[in-house]
Amino acid sequence: MLHEWIGLDGFNRLSDRQAMHALFECCSSSIWARRVACSRPYSTRDQLLDRADRVLAELSEAEVDNALDGHPRIGDKADNASSKREQAAVQSAGADVLTALAEANRKYEAQFGHVYLVCATGRSAPELLAILDERLGNDPETERRVLRVELAKINRIRLNRMLGPEE
């Protein structure tokens, strides 16, 4: 992350480029990052989080797909610090669960055309596998709604981590 624990005031003081970079590390949508950054300054953390949610809700499906590019498959090796932290419990799972996750991920991607996205923070591999199996029963429209909710949760966790403890 560009700045660890920068605080709301620190975030508001970043240059536009720095703010967009920090936000892009929270969500891999350049449109989301630009719109959230352009709404600065924020007077409260909640104002920032609410704006992030509203911008996400307004994104096109194609831009949501761009945001998914920043998320590895559940159970795969994460290539960024946020995903590694969020999937920490999965990495210690047994080979049988990791194999089942890999198979279910392939089935999900074949069915929906994108990576299975779930807020993995604090969840075990068996729990994430059970959620994946349940979501395979969704129709595509329902799954896109669920995916946006999960992405919003992840964005909020990452934004809060970027801001650090409440001031």
C-alpha atoms as one frame of an Amber mdcrd trajectory, in Angstrom:
protein
   0.000   0.000   0.000   1.219   3.482  -0.822   0.774   4.714   2.747  -0.005
   2.534   5.712  -2.368   4.203   8.184  -2.526   7.598   6.587  -5.627   8.802
   8.419  -8.488  10.718   6.873  -6.666  14.052   7.002  -3.629  12.465   5.377
  -5.801  10.944   2.661  -7.442  14.301   1.996  -3.979  15.930   1.653  -2.650
  13.432  -0.908  -2.183  14.653  -4.453  -4.847  13.435  -6.867  -2.388  10.927
  -8.298  -1.399   9.605  -4.861  -5.039   9.337  -3.760  -5.993   7.457  -6.912
  -3.042   5.093  -6.431  -3.993   4.422  -2.807  -7.618   3.841  -3.787  -6.664
   1.605  -6.732  -4.870  -0.625  -4.238  -8.202  -0.959  -2.417 -10.234  -1.644
  -5.588  -8.842  -2.364  -9.071 -11.283  -0.078 -10.838  -9.662   3.104 -12.104
 -13.098   4.701 -12.518 -13.987   3.889  -8.893 -10.634   5.245  -7.675 -10.971
   8.441  -9.722 -14.546   9.159  -8.607 -13.810   8.503  -4.935 -10.623  10.613
  -5.079 -12.364  13.498  -6.871 -14.921  13.798  -4.073 -12.284  14.801  -1.526
 -12.060  16.271   0.971 -14.097  14.013   3.216 -15.081  15.362   6.592 -15.628
  11.915   8.142 -14.571   8.328   7.567 -18.224   7.377   7.117 -18.594   9.983
   4.379 -15.680   8.380   2.501 -17.048   4.853   3.004 -20.531   5.883   1.889
 -19.139   7.577  -1.225 -17.108   4.455  -2.026 -20.284   2.347  -1.769 -22.298
   4.729  -3.966 -19.613   4.858  -6.651 -19.389   1.064  -6.664 -23.157   0.774
  -7.031 -23.012   3.074 -10.080 -20.236   1.182 -11.905 -21.026  -0.617 -15.129
 -20.747  -4.391 -15.159 -17.634  -4.082 -17.340 -15.989  -1.849 -14.734 -16.947
  -4.275 -11.951 -15.171  -6.932 -14.027 -12.088  -4.666 -14.026 -12.326  -4.505
 -10.231 -12.367  -8.317 -10.121  -8.994  -8.380 -11.881  -7.388  -7.359  -8.581
  -8.669 -10.435  -6.775  -7.006 -13.847  -7.006  -9.066 -17.020  -6.854  -9.874
 -18.123  -3.342  -7.206 -20.690  -2.493  -4.660 -19.501  -5.086  -1.457 -17.760
  -4.097  -2.258 -14.088  -3.608   0.074 -11.631  -5.320  -0.767  -8.574  -3.234
  -0.545  -7.847   0.482  -4.265  -7.199   0.930  -5.349 -10.484  -0.635  -2.663
 -12.402   1.282  -3.935 -10.925   4.543  -7.591 -11.557   3.668  -6.997 -15.168
   2.611  -4.546 -16.036   5.381  -6.821 -18.709   6.879  -7.207 -20.405   3.498
  -3.474 -20.910   3.019  -3.303 -23.213   6.041  -6.086 -25.483   4.747  -5.464
 -29.104   3.936  -4.810 -30.323   0.421  -8.279 -31.892   0.169 -10.037 -28.569
   0.874  -7.714 -26.655  -1.457  -8.388 -29.196  -4.224 -12.140 -28.903  -3.651
 -11.861 -25.102  -3.745  -9.918 -25.228  -7.018 -12.548 -27.494  -8.592 -15.429
 -25.362  -7.322 -13.658 -22.195  -8.550 -13.398 -23.687 -12.053 -17.086 -24.648
 -11.999 -18.072 -21.174 -10.769 -16.005 -19.421 -13.446 -17.465 -21.641 -16.165
 -20.975 -20.877 -14.923 -20.649 -17.123 -14.298 -17.686 -16.049 -16.440 -15.706
 -14.399 -13.653 -13.760 -15.183 -10.501 -15.645 -16.143  -7.328 -15.448 -13.096
  -5.091 -16.207 -13.273  -1.405 -15.068 -11.276   1.584 -12.629 -13.868   2.940
 -11.437 -11.937   5.993 -11.743 -14.107   9.092 -13.245 -17.052   7.210 -11.831
 -20.563   6.988 -11.327 -22.458   3.758 -14.195 -24.898   4.505 -16.508 -21.938
   5.188 -15.503 -20.238   1.923 -16.015 -23.508   0.051 -19.503 -23.881   1.540
 -20.371 -20.318   0.492 -19.059 -21.006  -3.008 -21.135 -24.197  -3.277 -24.228
 -22.289  -2.135 -23.643 -19.463  -4.613 -23.401 -21.924  -7.488 -27.181 -22.196
  -7.070 -27.660 -18.502  -7.895 -28.877 -17.267 -11.255 -26.455 -14.844 -12.978
 -28.404 -11.709 -12.003 -28.563 -12.691  -8.328 -24.884 -13.601  -8.348 -23.903
 -10.200  -9.751 -25.812  -8.511  -6.910 -24.100 -10.743  -4.330 -20.717 -10.065
  -5.943 -21.216  -6.288  -5.640 -22.128  -6.642  -1.946 -18.982  -8.710  -1.337
 -16.834  -6.223  -3.264 -18.233  -3.368  -1.169 -17.318  -5.271   2.032 -13.773
  -5.840   0.771 -13.416  -2.194  -0.292 -14.542  -1.019   3.161 -12.051  -3.310
   4.912  -9.238  -2.064   2.691 -10.236   1.586   3.047 -10.367   1.256   6.827
  -6.949  -0.423   6.807  -5.579   2.413   4.653  -6.992   5.051   7.018  -5.903
   3.249  10.163  -7.433   3.579  13.634 -10.218   6.101  13.989  -8.903   9.484
  14.968
